[in-house]
Amino acid sequence: MNWLSMVWAQARLNQTVLLRQRGMAFTVLLLPLFLAFVYTSGPQGAEMVNGVPGGVFAAVSAIAVVLPFSYMTIATAVVVRREERVYKRLRGSALPTSAIFAGDIVHATILGAVQAVIILVFAMGVAGAPMPSNVPLLLLAFLLGAAVFAALAIGTAGLIPNYEVAQLVALPVLFVSMFGAGLMFPVSVLPEWGQRVAEMLPLSPIVAMMRTAILGRDFAADAAPAVGFLESFQVSAVAIGIGLLWIGVGLWSTRRYFRWDPRRA
C-alpha cells in the first residue's frame, strides 16, 4: 500500500467514526450550513456594503464559516485517538506518521470543501452573489484556511485533556474567529486597536481573500475599488502572510505540546 492509499484509508476511517458519533456528526456536518444560512438571512441583507448588497456580502463571507469547524473535527479526532491509545498503536505499525495526520486533515478538508460549495451555490442562487471573479484565489483562500485551522488543531490538541473538553475548546475558537472576521457584527464598531487585532485573527485574512476572489473588490481600501485578476493576488498578499504566520504558530505548538501518550497515562 502506497502513501496516498494509507492517507485515504485514514480519511475513510475518520468518516466512519464521525458518523457513529451522532452528536458530533450533527455539529460538524450540519451546524456550519445552518449558521451560514442564518447569517445570510439576517437583517444586514437590506444594507449596502461599499456598493455591494449586504445579503451578497454576508453570503460570500459565510463560506468561511466551515473552516473553524475543521478545527473541531481534527482536534477532537486527535484527542480521542490519543486518549484511546490508537495513535500509540499506529505509531508502532508500518503507517508513516505523516500519513496518520494527513488522513485527519484530508477528511476535514473534504468535508469543508463540500459544505463550502453548498454555501457558494446558495449564495449565487438565492442571495444573488456573482460568479467568482478569481477562482484560483478562491481555491488558495480555502486551502490556506484549511491549513491554518489544521495546524492550530494539531498544535493545540496536546493541551486538551479529553474528548469532552475538545468540544468546549472548539466553541471559543469558532466564535472568536467569526467575531474577528466580522461574521457576528461589523468590525467597524470596534475601536481602531480592536479592528487591528481582529484583522490578525486566524479567520479574518481568509474571509478577506474570499471576498476579493468572489466580488473582485479590495475591501481593505476605503471605497472598495474593483481589482483585476492579478491585482487580486497583490491586494491579498498581507492576508496570505497572516495565514502563513498562523500556520507557523500551529507547527511550533505541535512541536512543543503534541504528545503520543494519553494525558491520563
MARVEX-239637 format. One line per 5 residues: their letters; for each residue y negated, x, z negated of N, C-alpha, C. Coordinates in pm, 1 decimal. Layout:
a	Y,X,Z,Y,X,Z,Y,X,Z; ... .
END
This chain:
mnwls	119.1,84.4,0.0,0.0,0.0,0.0,-124.8,88.5,0.0; -216.5,65.2,97.7,-336.5,146.0,105.0,-443.2,94.1,8.0; -555.0,166.7,2.3,-659.1,135.8,-95.9,-716.9,-3.2,-74.8; -743.3,-40.8,49.5,-801.5,-171.5,76.8,-707.5,-283.9,35.9; -579.0,-264.6,57.3,-481.0,-366.1,16.1,-479.4,-381.3,-135.6 .
mvwaq	-491.6,-270.7,-206.0,-496.6,-276.3,-351.7,-619.9,-352.5,-400.2; -733.0,-324.9,-336.2,-857.0,-393.0,-373.9,-845.1,-542.6,-349.9; -789.4,-580.2,-235.4,-775.9,-721.9,-202.6,-679.5,-790.7,-298.4; -573.9,-721.8,-336.4,-479.3,-778.9,-432.3,-547.4,-802.3,-567.1; -631.4,-709.1,-609.2,-705.9,-725.7,-733.5,-802.5,-843.7,-724.5 .
arlnq	-868.3,-858.0,-610.6,-962.7,-969.1,-591.9,-889.6,-1103.2,-597.1; -773.0,-1111.8,-534.8,-695.4,-1236.1,-538.0,-647.5,-1266.9,-679.1; -609.1,-1163.4,-750.7,-567.5,-1183.0,-889.4,-683.7,-1239.3,-972.1; -803.8,-1187.4,-949.8,-921.3,-1237.7,-1020.9,-942.6,-1386.0,-996.1; -926.9,-1427.4,-869.1,-946.9,-1568.3,-835.9,-841.8,-1655.7,-902.4 .
tvllr	-718.9,-1610.1,-905.6,-612.0,-1686.4,-970.6,-639.5,-1704.2,-1119.2; -679.6,-1595.0,-1183.6,-709.8,-1601.3,-1326.7,-829.1,-1691.7,-1352.3; -931.2,-1684.9,-1267.5,-1051.0,-1767.0,-1284.6,-1017.6,-1915.8,-1276.7; -935.2,-1954.6,-1180.9,-902.0,-2096.5,-1164.1,-819.9,-2150.6,-1280.9; -750.9,-2063.8,-1352.4,-674.0,-2108.3,-1469.2,-763.8,-2132.3,-1590.0 .
qrgma	-884.3,-2073.9,-1589.3,-980.2,-2094.2,-1698.0,-1081.5,-2198.9,-1651.7; -1053.3,-2326.3,-1679.7,-1130.1,-2435.7,-1620.1,-1277.5,-2431.1,-1656.6; -1305.7,-2403.1,-1783.8,-1445.3,-2397.3,-1824.9,-1521.1,-2287.9,-1753.3; -1461.6,-2170.4,-1747.3,-1524.6,-2058.5,-1679.3,-1535.3,-2084.6,-1529.9; -1432.6,-2147.6,-1471.7,-1434.8,-2176.9,-1328.8,-1550.0,-2270.6,-1294.5 .
ftvll	-1571.0,-2372.3,-1378.2,-1682.7,-2464.6,-1354.2,-1815.4,-2389.4,-1360.7; -1830.2,-2304.6,-1462.0,-1955.3,-2230.8,-1479.9,-1983.3,-2139.9,-1361.5; -1882.3,-2067.2,-1317.0,-1900.9,-1968.4,-1211.3,-1910.1,-2031.6,-1073.0; -1828.7,-2135.4,-1047.2,-1820.6,-2190.7,-912.5,-1925.4,-2298.0,-884.7; -1955.1,-2381.9,-981.4,-2039.2,-2498.6,-955.5,-2178.5,-2490.5,-1018.0 .
lplfl	-2190.8,-2427.8,-1133.4,-2320.7,-2424.1,-1200.8,-2430.2,-2357.2,-1117.7; -2402.0,-2247.0,-1046.5,-2508.6,-2188.5,-962.8,-2560.8,-2285.7,-857.7; -2470.7,-2362.1,-795.8,-2513.0,-2459.6,-695.5,-2595.0,-2570.1,-760.3; -2551.7,-2615.9,-876.0,-2623.9,-2721.1,-947.3,-2766.1,-2675.4,-983.0; -2777.5,-2554.9,-1038.9,-2909.0,-2503.3,-1076.7,-2999.0,-2487.0,-954.1 .
afvyt	-2942.9,-2438.3,-845.2,-3021.5,-2418.8,-723.3,-3073.5,-2551.1,-669.2; -2987.7,-2653.1,-667.4,-3030.0,-2781.7,-614.6,-3132.0,-2849.2,-705.1; -3113.3,-2838.2,-836.2,-3209.4,-2895.5,-930.8,-3344.0,-2826.2,-917.5; -3340.9,-2694.0,-909.5,-3465.4,-2619.2,-897.1,-3538.6,-2656.2,-768.6; -3464.8,-2672.3,-660.5,-3525.4,-2705.4,-532.4,-3585.2,-2845.6,-533.0 .
sgpqg	-3527.4,-2936.4,-612.4,-3572.8,-3075.2,-615.3,-3683.1,-3099.1,-717.8; -3732.5,-2993.7,-780.3,-3831.9,-3007.5,-886.0,-3967.6,-3047.3,-833.1; -4065.1,-3067.1,-923.3,-4198.4,-3112.5,-883.2,-4277.0,-3010.4,-802.8; -4232.7,-2882.7,-802.1,-4304.6,-2782.0,-726.6,-4295.4,-2804.4,-577.0; -4206.5,-2895.2,-532.7,-4188.0,-2917.1,-390.0,-4309.4,-2974.3,-320.0 .
aemvn	-4397.7,-3043.1,-393.5,-4514.5,-3105.3,-332.7,-4630.6,-3007.6,-316.6; -4622.6,-2889.0,-371.8,-4731.4,-2792.8,-368.4,-4714.9,-2698.2,-250.3; -4820.3,-2622.3,-223.6,-4816.4,-2518.7,-120.8,-4825.1,-2382.8,-188.7; -4745.9,-2288.3,-141.4,-4746.4,-2152.3,-195.4,-4781.0,-2057.1,-82.1; -4907.6,-2011.4,-80.2,-4953.7,-1920.5,24.1,-4922.7,-1973.2,164.1 .
gvpgg	-4949.5,-2099.9,184.2,-4928.5,-2159.4,315.0,-4787.2,-2204.8,343.4; -4697.3,-2190.4,245.6,-4558.2,-2232.8,262.4,-4532.8,-2352.6,172.4; -4470.4,-2460.2,222.8,-4440.0,-2574.7,136.4,-4360.5,-2532.3,13.2; -4397.0,-2587.1,-102.8,-4332.8,-2547.3,-227.5,-4183.6,-2569.0,-226.6; -4136.9,-2677.2,-162.8,-3993.6,-2703.9,-156.6,-3919.1,-2597.3,-79.6 .
vfaav	-3978.7,-2551.3,30.1,-3917.7,-2444.4,109.6,-3916.1,-2314.2,30.5; -4030.0,-2282.3,-32.7,-4040.1,-2160.7,-112.8,-3936.1,-2159.5,-224.0; -3919.5,-2275.2,-290.6,-3822.2,-2285.1,-400.4,-3679.7,-2272.3,-348.9; -3650.7,-2338.0,-235.4,-3514.0,-2335.1,-181.8,-3473.8,-2194.2,-141.2; -3565.8,-2121.1,-80.3,-3537.3,-1983.8,-39.7,-3512.2,-1896.5,-162.7 .
saiav	-3595.0,-1914.1,-263.9,-3580.4,-1834.8,-386.3,-3450.1,-1865.9,-458.2; -3405.6,-1992.3,-449.8,-3287.4,-2036.2,-524.3,-3159.4,-1967.7,-477.4; -3161.2,-1911.0,-358.4,-3041.0,-1842.7,-309.1,-2999.6,-1731.8,-404.6; -3098.0,-1665.4,-464.7,-3069.1,-1552.0,-552.7,-3010.0,-1593.7,-686.0; -3006.7,-1723.1,-716.2,-2950.8,-1769.7,-844.2,-2805.5,-1727.2,-859.1 .
vlpfs	-2734.2,-1714.6,-747.6,-2590.6,-1684.0,-755.5,-2564.6,-1544.0,-809.3; -2661.9,-1454.5,-799.6,-2636.9,-1314.3,-835.0,-2616.7,-1291.9,-985.1; -2699.2,-1351.5,-1074.3,-2669.7,-1332.5,-1217.3,-2534.4,-1388.3,-1258.9; -2484.9,-1488.5,-1185.7,-2353.3,-1541.8,-1218.8,-2243.4,-1442.0,-1183.5; -2269.3,-1353.2,-1086.6,-2171.5,-1247.6,-1058.9,-2161.7,-1153.6,-1177.9 .
ymtia	-2273.5,-1135.7,-1248.8,-2269.8,-1057.4,-1372.8,-2172.6,-1121.0,-1471.4; -2183.1,-1253.1,-1487.5,-2094.5,-1324.6,-1579.1,-1948.8,-1309.5,-1537.3; -1921.0,-1323.1,-1407.8,-1784.2,-1314.2,-1357.5,-1724.1,-1176.6,-1384.8; -1799.1,-1071.5,-1349.6,-1746.6,-935.6,-1362.0,-1737.1,-893.9,-1507.8; -1843.8,-917.3,-1585.0,-1843.6,-874.6,-1724.9,-1731.7,-942.5,-1803.0 .
tavvv	-1711.8,-1071.8,-1779.9,-1606.5,-1143.7,-1850.0,-1468.9,-1091.4,-1811.5; -1447.4,-1068.7,-1681.8,-1317.9,-1017.5,-1635.6,-1289.0,-880.2,-1697.0; -1389.6,-793.6,-1701.4,-1370.1,-659.5,-1756.4,-1335.6,-667.0,-1904.4; -1408.6,-750.0,-1979.2,-1384.6,-761.0,-2123.5,-1246.1,-817.1,-2151.5; -1207.1,-922.7,-2080.4,-1076.1,-984.6,-2102.3,-964.5,-884.7,-2074.2 .
rreer	-974.0,-814.3,-1964.2,-867.3,-720.8,-1928.3,-862.7,-601.8,-2023.0; -977.8,-561.7,-2072.2,-977.5,-452.3,-2169.3,-912.8,-496.6,-2299.7; -951.3,-613.8,-2349.7,-900.4,-659.9,-2478.2,-752.3,-695.8,-2472.1; -705.3,-739.6,-2356.0,-563.4,-772.3,-2340.6,-481.9,-652.4,-2293.7; -543.9,-536.0,-2291.4,-480.4,-409.3,-2254.4,-427.8,-406.9,-2111.0 .
vykrl	-485.0,-493.9,-2027.4,-446.8,-492.2,-1886.3,-495.4,-363.3,-1820.6; -619.5,-325.3,-1850.2,-672.2,-201.5,-1794.9,-591.1,-80.6,-1841.2; -545.2,-86.5,-1963.5,-465.9,24.0,-2018.3,-338.8,42.5,-1935.0; -274.6,-69.8,-1899.7,-152.0,-61.7,-1819.3,-182.7,-23.1,-1675.0; -291.6,-80.3,-1619.1,-326.8,-48.8,-1481.0,-362.0,98.6,-1464.7 .
rgsal	-427.0,153.6,-1566.4,-466.8,293.5,-1558.4,-345.4,385.7,-1555.7; -234.3,341.1,-1614.2,-112.8,420.8,-1613.4,-27.9,399.9,-1490.0; -73.2,311.5,-1399.6,0.5,285.6,-1276.5,-54.5,370.9,-1163.1; -2.7,344.9,-1043.1,-49.6,419.3,-925.3,-179.7,364.4,-870.1; -230.3,256.6,-928.6,-353.2,193.8,-880.7,-473.7,281.5,-915.9 .
ptsai	-552.5,324.2,-817.5,-669.2,407.9,-847.3,-772.6,331.5,-930.5; -845.0,403.9,-1013.0,-949.5,341.4,-1094.0,-1053.0,272.5,-1006.0; -1088.6,334.3,-894.8,-1188.6,275.4,-805.0,-1141.8,141.0,-750.6; -1011.9,126.0,-724.3,-959.5,0.6,-671.4,-963.2,-109.1,-777.1; -944.5,-72.4,-902.8,-948.7,-170.7,-1011.5,-1085.5,-236.8,-1016.5 .
fagdi	-1190.3,-155.7,-1021.7,-1325.2,-209.8,-1031.3,-1370.9,-270.6,-899.3; -1328.7,-211.9,-787.7,-1367.3,-265.9,-657.8,-1313.3,-406.9,-639.5; -1193.0,-434.1,-690.0,-1138.1,-569.0,-680.3,-1221.8,-669.5,-756.1; -1267.3,-631.8,-877.2,-1354.5,-720.0,-954.5,-1485.1,-746.6,-880.4; -1542.8,-641.7,-824.1,-1671.7,-654.6,-756.8,-1659.3,-734.6,-627.9 .
vhati	-1553.5,-708.1,-550.5,-1532.6,-781.5,-424.4,-1514.9,-929.9,-451.2; -1437.7,-963.6,-553.7,-1416.0,-1104.8,-586.3,-1547.3,-1174.2,-618.2; -1627.9,-1114.5,-706.7,-1754.9,-1174.8,-745.2,-1851.4,-1182.4,-627.0; -1849.9,-1080.0,-542.1,-1941.3,-1077.4,-427.6,-1904.9,-1184.5,-325.6; -1776.1,-1203.7,-300.1,-1733.8,-1307.0,-204.7,-1771.4,-1445.1,-255.8 .
lgavq	-1747.5,-1470.6,-385.4,-1787.8,-1599.0,-443.1,-1937.3,-1621.2,-426.5; -2015.7,-1519.2,-461.0,-2160.0,-1530.4,-449.3,-2205.9,-1551.4,-306.4; -2140.4,-1484.7,-211.8,-2178.0,-1497.9,-71.2,-2153.7,-1639.9,-21.0; -2039.8,-1698.5,-57.6,-2010.0,-1836.5,-16.6,-2113.7,-1931.9,-75.2; -2146.4,-1914.7,-202.9,-2245.6,-2000.4,-267.1,-2383.6,-1981.3,-204.1 .
aviil	-2418.8,-1856.5,-172.6,-2548.6,-1828.9,-111.5,-2559.8,-1894.5,25.1; -2451.6,-1892.4,101.9,-2452.6,-1956.9,233.7,-2471.6,-2107.9,217.9; -2403.5,-2167.4,119.8,-2418.9,-2312.0,96.3,-2564.0,-2345.6,62.2; -2624.6,-2265.8,-24.8,-2763.8,-2291.5,-63.5,-2857.8,-2269.1,54.5; -2830.9,-2166.5,136.7,-2914.3,-2141.1,253.7,-2905.7,-2256.7,352.8 .
vfamg	-2785.1,-2308.3,375.2,-2769.0,-2423.2,465.3,-2843.7,-2543.9,409.4; -2835.0,-2563.8,278.2,-2909.5,-2672.4,213.8,-3059.6,-2652.6,232.0; -3106.6,-2528.6,214.5,-3249.1,-2500.6,228.0,-3298.0,-2528.8,369.4; -3215.6,-2495.4,468.3,-3255.2,-2516.6,607.1,-3240.4,-2662.4,649.5; -3132.3,-2727.5,603.1,-3105.3,-2863.0,649.1,-3179.5,-2970.9,573.4 .
vagap	-3204.7,-2949.3,443.8,-3266.1,-3052.6,360.2,-3410.1,-3017.4,323.5; -3431.1,-2893.7,279.2,-3564.8,-2854.7,234.0,-3656.8,-2814.5,349.2; -3600.1,-2793.2,466.6,-3683.4,-2760.4,582.6,-3716.5,-2613.7,597.7; -3638.3,-2525.8,534.8,-3662.2,-2381.8,548.3,-3629.7,-2337.7,691.0; -3701.5,-2237.8,743.0,-3674.4,-2190.4,879.3,-3551.9,-2100.4,883.7 .
mpsnv	-3508.2,-2071.9,1004.5,-3404.1,-1970.4,1021.5,-3457.9,-1837.3,969.6; -3372.5,-1757.5,903.9,-3420.2,-1627.4,853.6,-3482.8,-1544.8,964.9; -3599.4,-1488.9,937.2,-3668.3,-1409.0,1037.9,-3613.3,-1267.5,1046.2; -3542.6,-1223.1,942.2,-3487.0,-1087.7,940.8,-3351.2,-1092.9,870.7; -3247.3,-1120.4,947.3,-3113.0,-1133.5,890.8,-3063.2,-1002.8,828.3 .
pllll	-3082.3,-886.4,892.5,-3037.0,-762.0,827.6,-3101.4,-739.2,690.9; -3230.3,-771.7,676.7,-3296.8,-755.4,547.0,-3240.2,-853.8,445.7; -3206.9,-974.1,490.1,-3147.5,-1072.4,400.5,-3011.3,-1024.7,350.7; -2929.7,-970.8,440.1,-2799.4,-917.1,400.5,-2815.9,-797.9,306.6; -2913.7,-712.8,336.5,-2939.9,-598.3,249.6,-2981.3,-644.4,110.6 .
afllg	-3064.8,-748.5,103.6,-3109.3,-800.7,-25.5,-2991.8,-853.7,-106.1; -2902.0,-926.9,-39.8,-2787.6,-982.4,-111.5,-2694.5,-872.1,-159.8; -2664.8,-775.9,-73.1,-2573.6,-668.2,-112.3,-2635.4,-582.1,-222.1; -2766.3,-558.3,-213.3,-2833.4,-482.0,-318.0,-2827.1,-557.3,-450.3; -2851.2,-689.7,-445.4,-2843.4,-769.4,-567.6,-2703.2,-771.4,-625.7 .
aavfa	-2602.5,-783.0,-538.1,-2464.5,-781.2,-585.8,-2431.8,-647.9,-651.9; -2480.6,-538.1,-593.8,-2455.8,-405.6,-652.1,-2527.5,-390.1,-785.9; -2650.6,-441.4,-795.3,-2727.0,-432.1,-920.2,-2653.6,-500.8,-1034.1; -2613.1,-625.1,-1012.6,-2552.7,-701.2,-1121.5,-2408.8,-658.4,-1147.6; -2340.7,-603.1,-1047.2,-2207.6,-547.2,-1071.4,-2217.8,-423.1,-1159.1 .
alaig	-2314.2,-336.9,-1128.3,-2332.5,-214.7,-1208.2,-2371.0,-249.0,-1351.3; -2459.8,-346.7,-1367.6,-2500.6,-386.6,-1502.3,-2385.3,-452.3,-1578.0; -2303.3,-529.8,-1507.5,-2191.0,-596.9,-1573.1,-2091.1,-496.5,-1628.4; -2051.4,-400.8,-1545.9,-1955.9,-299.7,-1591.6,-2020.3,-209.3,-1695.6; -2149.5,-182.0,-1676.7,-2218.7,-94.1,-1769.0,-2236.8,-151.2,-1908.0 .
tagli	-2249.6,-282.1,-1918.5,-2269.4,-344.8,-2049.5,-2140.6,-400.8,-2108.9; -2033.1,-405.0,-2030.4,-1906.8,-461.0,-2080.5,-1854.6,-383.4,-2200.8; -1882.3,-253.8,-2204.0,-1836.0,-172.9,-2316.5,-1901.3,-211.0,-2448.4; -2015.7,-279.4,-2442.4,-2085.6,-321.4,-2564.0,-2044.2,-461.0,-2610.0; -1966.2,-530.6,-2526.8,-1927.6,-668.9,-2556.4,-1790.9,-668.5,-2623.7 .
pnyev	-1779.0,-725.6,-2743.6,-1653.7,-713.7,-2819.3,-1540.3,-803.3,-2771.6; -1571.8,-923.5,-2719.6,-1464.2,-1014.8,-2681.0,-1510.9,-1113.9,-2574.7; -1416.4,-1198.3,-2531.2,-1441.8,-1292.1,-2422.4,-1552.1,-1391.4,-2457.2; -1549.9,-1446.4,-2578.5,-1648.8,-1546.3,-2617.1,-1789.5,-1488.0,-2615.1; -1804.1,-1368.0,-2666.2,-1935.6,-1303.5,-2668.7,-1982.2,-1269.6,-2527.1 .
aqlva	-1888.0,-1240.7,-2437.9,-1924.0,-1207.8,-2299.5,-2000.7,-1322.1,-2235.0; -1958.3,-1446.0,-2259.0,-2029.1,-1559.7,-2202.3,-2166.3,-1577.5,-2266.6; -2175.4,-1550.9,-2396.1,-2303.6,-1564.2,-2465.4,-2402.9,-1458.0,-2418.6; -2352.8,-1337.9,-2389.8,-2439.5,-1231.2,-2340.0,-2488.9,-1263.3,-2199.6; -2402.7,-1326.9,-2119.1,-2438.8,-1354.6,-1980.6,-2553.1,-1454.5,-1969.4 .
lpvlf	-2563.6,-1548.2,-2062.5,-2668.7,-1650.5,-2054.1,-2809.0,-1590.5,-2064.7; -2835.7,-1502.2,-2163.6,-2968.9,-1439.1,-2164.6,-2998.1,-1360.0,-2037.4; -2896.1,-1291.4,-1984.2,-2915.7,-1217.4,-1859.8,-2956.9,-1312.9,-1748.5; -2890.4,-1429.1,-1743.6,-2921.4,-1529.5,-1641.6,-3064.9,-1579.3,-1655.5; -3101.8,-1623.6,-1775.3,-3232.4,-1686.5,-1793.6,-3347.0,-1585.6,-1785.6 .
vsmfg	-3327.3,-1465.6,-1839.5,-3431.8,-1363.5,-1828.7,-3452.6,-1323.9,-1682.9; -3343.4,-1312.4,-1608.0,-3354.8,-1277.7,-1466.3,-3428.2,-1385.8,-1389.0; -3392.4,-1512.2,-1412.9,-3459.2,-1622.5,-1345.1,-3605.6,-1631.8,-1386.1; -3632.1,-1609.2,-1514.4,-3769.4,-1611.4,-1564.0,-3853.6,-1504.4,-1494.6; -3801.5,-1382.5,-1487.9,-3877.0,-1273.9,-1428.2,-3899.6,-1291.0,-1279.7 .
aglmf	-3807.8,-1360.2,-1211.7,-3820.7,-1380.3,-1067.9,-3903.9,-1502.7,-1033.6; -3953.8,-1573.2,-1135.5,-4035.9,-1691.3,-1110.5,-3956.0,-1813.8,-1073.2; -3829.4,-1818.9,-1111.0,-3745.7,-1934.0,-1077.4,-3749.2,-2043.2,-1184.9; -3813.9,-2016.5,-1297.3,-3825.3,-2116.2,-1403.0,-3967.3,-2173.0,-1408.3; -4066.7,-2088.4,-1389.1,-4205.2,-2131.0,-1371.6,-4279.6,-2015.3,-1306.3 .
pvsvl	-4394.9,-2042.3,-1244.3,-4466.2,-1935.3,-1172.2,-4500.3,-1817.9,-1262.3; -4472.4,-1697.5,-1214.2,-4502.9,-1577.4,-1290.9,-4653.9,-1560.2,-1306.6; -4731.6,-1624.3,-1219.6,-4877.0,-1609.8,-1223.6,-4938.2,-1663.3,-1351.7; -4867.2,-1745.9,-1427.2,-4921.4,-1798.5,-1553.0,-4916.3,-1693.2,-1663.0; -4843.3,-1585.3,-1641.1,-4834.1,-1478.5,-1740.1,-4956.2,-1387.6,-1732.5 .
pewgq	-4987.2,-1318.1,-1841.3,-5092.9,-1216.2,-1833.1,-5051.1,-1106.1,-1736.8; -5147.4,-1024.1,-1698.3,-5118.9,-923.1,-1596.1,-5006.7,-829.5,-1637.5; -5005.1,-787.1,-1764.3,-4899.3,-696.8,-1808.0,-4763.1,-765.5,-1803.0; -4761.9,-898.7,-1832.7,-4636.4,-972.7,-1825.1,-4585.9,-983.5,-1682.5; -4678.7,-998.0,-1587.0,-4638.6,-1003.3,-1446.7,-4579.1,-871.0,-1401.7 .
rvaem	-4637.1,-760.3,-1449.4,-4584.8,-628.5,-1411.2,-4443.7,-609.2,-1466.9; -4421.5,-654.7,-1590.8,-4287.7,-644.4,-1649.5,-4189.2,-731.4,-1572.8; -4230.7,-854.5,-1539.1,-4143.1,-947.5,-1467.2,-4100.3,-889.8,-1332.6; -4190.0,-819.1,-1266.1,-4158.0,-760.6,-1136.0,-4050.6,-653.0,-1144.7; -4031.1,-595.3,-1263.7,-3935.1,-487.3,-1279.9,-3798.6,-535.9,-1326.3 .
lplsp	-3783.3,-664.4,-1353.6,-3654.5,-716.9,-1397.8,-3555.5,-719.9,-1281.1; -3424.7,-721.9,-1309.0,-3325.1,-699.2,-1202.3,-3330.1,-795.8,-1085.1; -3357.0,-923.9,-1110.8,-3350.6,-1021.4,-1001.9,-3479.1,-1027.6,-920.5; -3590.0,-985.9,-978.2,-3721.0,-1002.9,-913.4,-3730.4,-935.1,-776.8; -3690.0,-808.4,-762.1,-3701.3,-746.1,-629.4,-3610.2,-811.2,-525.8 .
ivamm	-3497.4,-863.8,-570.5,-3404.9,-928.4,-476.1,-3466.1,-1057.5,-422.7; -3526.0,-1135.8,-511.1,-3591.7,-1259.9,-468.9,-3706.3,-1228.5,-373.4; -3783.8,-1124.9,-404.8,-3895.6,-1087.5,-317.5,-3846.1,-1050.9,-177.7; -3736.2,-976.6,-169.0,-3681.2,-938.3,-39.1,-3630.3,-1059.2,37.1; -3564.8,-1152.7,-33.8,-3513.1,-1271.6,33.2,-3626.0,-1359.4,87.2 .
rtail	-3733.4,-1372.3,10.6,-3847.6,-1449.9,58.5,-3905.4,-1388.2,185.3; -3919.8,-1256.0,186.1,-3972.8,-1187.7,303.8,-3877.4,-1199.9,421.4; -3747.5,-1184.6,395.4,-3647.7,-1187.5,503.0,-3640.2,-1324.6,569.5; -3653.4,-1431.0,492.5,-3638.4,-1565.7,549.2,-3771.1,-1618.9,602.7; -3877.9,-1604.0,525.8,-4006.4,-1663.9,562.1,-4094.7,-1571.5,644.8 .
grdfa	-4059.5,-1441.7,650.0,-4136.8,-1349.9,732.6,-4276.5,-1323.8,681.9; -4295.4,-1325.1,549.6,-4427.1,-1302.6,490.0,-4416.9,-1200.7,376.9; -4526.7,-1132.2,352.4,-4533.7,-1038.3,242.1,-4601.7,-1108.0,124.8; -4520.9,-1164.0,33.2,-4576.8,-1240.9,-77.2,-4632.7,-1151.4,-187.2; -4617.9,-1019.9,-173.1,-4680.4,-928.6,-268.4,-4829.9,-916.7,-242.7 .
adaap	-4871.9,-948.1,-119.9,-5013.9,-946.2,-86.1,-5078.0,-1080.0,-122.1; -5207.6,-1079.3,-138.6,-5277.7,-1199.0,-185.6,-5263.0,-1317.2,-90.5; -5281.4,-1296.1,37.4,-5276.4,-1406.5,133.5,-5139.3,-1423.7,196.4; -5039.3,-1347.2,151.4,-4903.0,-1352.2,205.6,-4904.9,-1348.2,358.2; -4955.3,-1237.6,416.8,-4962.3,-1230.6,563.5,-4824.0,-1222.7,626.5 .
avgfl	-4817.1,-1270.4,750.5,-4691.9,-1261.9,825.5,-4662.1,-1116.2,858.1; -4534.3,-1080.4,855.4,-4493.5,-942.6,885.3,-4384.6,-945.7,991.5; -4380.0,-839.1,1071.9,-4280.0,-827.9,1175.7,-4146.6,-778.9,1122.3; -4053.1,-756.3,1214.8,-3916.9,-718.0,1177.1,-3915.4,-585.7,1100.0; -3972.4,-481.0,1159.6,-3972.2,-350.7,1093.1,-4064.3,-348.7,972.3 .
esfqv	-4176.2,-419.8,981.5,-4270.4,-423.0,869.7,-4208.7,-490.7,747.9; -4112.5,-582.5,770.5,-4044.2,-647.4,658.0,-3972.2,-545.0,571.7; -3912.0,-446.1,636.4,-3844.8,-339.9,561.2,-3946.5,-253.2,486.9; -4059.8,-229.1,550.5,-4161.5,-145.2,488.2,-4217.0,-209.9,361.3; -4249.2,-339.1,367.9,-4306.8,-405.6,250.5,-4201.2,-427.8,142.3 .
savai	-4072.6,-413.2,177.7,-3964.5,-430.4,80.2,-3921.8,-297.6,17.7; -3989.7,-189.0,52.6,-3948.0,-56.7,5.1,-3953.6,-47.2,-147.1; -4059.2,-101.4,-206.7,-4070.2,-96.1,-353.0,-3958.3,-177.0,-418.1; -3929.4,-295.0,-363.2,-3822.0,-377.9,-417.1,-3687.9,-306.9,-408.0; -3662.9,-238.9,-296.6,-3538.3,-163.8,-282.0,-3530.7,-53.0,-386.1 .
gigll	-3643.2,13.4,-409.1,-3646.2,119.5,-509.1,-3615.9,68.1,-648.9; -3671.1,-49.1,-683.5,-3644.7,-107.6,-815.6,-3496.6,-143.6,-828.4; -3439.9,-199.9,-721.3,-3298.0,-233.0,-723.5,-3210.8,-110.9,-743.8; -3242.3,-2.5,-672.8,-3165.1,121.6,-687.8,-3180.3,178.2,-829.2; -3298.0,160.9,-886.9,-3319.3,206.5,-1024.3,-3227.2,132.9,-1121.2 .
wigvg	-3212.4,2.1,-1102.9,-3124.9,-76.1,-1190.6,-2978.3,-39.3,-1169.6; -2940.7,-7.2,-1046.7,-2804.3,39.7,-1022.4,-2780.8,169.2,-1099.3; -2880.5,257.7,-1097.8,-2869.8,381.5,-1173.9,-2854.5,355.9,-1322.8; -2928.4,258.3,-1374.5,-2915.4,222.7,-1516.4,-2774.5,173.9,-1545.8; -2719.8,90.2,-1456.6,-2584.4,39.5,-1476.6,-2480.1,149.0,-1473.7 .
lwstr	-2494.0,243.2,-1381.1,-2398.0,354.1,-1372.2,-2406.7,444.0,-1495.3; -2529.4,470.3,-1541.7,-2544.9,550.3,-1662.6,-2481.0,481.9,-1782.5; -2502.8,351.3,-1792.8,-2445.9,275.7,-1904.1,-2293.8,273.3,-1896.6; -2239.7,268.4,-1775.3,-2093.9,271.6,-1759.0,-2037.2,403.2,-1812.7; -2098.6,513.4,-1775.6,-2051.7,643.8,-1822.6,-2067.8,657.4,-1973.6 .
ryfrw	-2167.8,592.1,-2027.4,-2198.5,608.8,-2170.6,-2115.6,515.6,-2258.3; -2092.5,391.6,-2214.2,-2037.1,292.4,-2306.3,-1901.1,235.5,-2264.8; -1861.5,252.4,-2138.3,-1736.0,190.0,-2097.5,-1617.6,253.6,-2169.2; -1521.5,170.3,-2206.5,-1400.8,220.4,-2274.5,-1280.2,144.0,-2219.9; -1166.0,213.1,-2214.2,-1041.9,153.8,-2165.7,-966.0,82.5,-2275.8 .
dprra	-983.2,126.1,-2398.8,-909.0,66.9,-2509.5,-981.5,-54.5,-2565.1; -906.9,-152.3,-2619.4,-971.1,-268.4,-2682.6,-1061.4,-224.8,-2796.5; -1170.0,-297.9,-2815.5,-1263.4,-262.8,-2922.1,-1202.0,-287.7,-3059.4; -1104.0,-380.5,-3064.0,-1040.0,-408.0,-3192.9,-930.2,-308.9,-3225.1; -897.2,-218.9,-3128.5,-787.5,-124.0,-3148.1,-828.4,-17.7,-3249.7 .
END
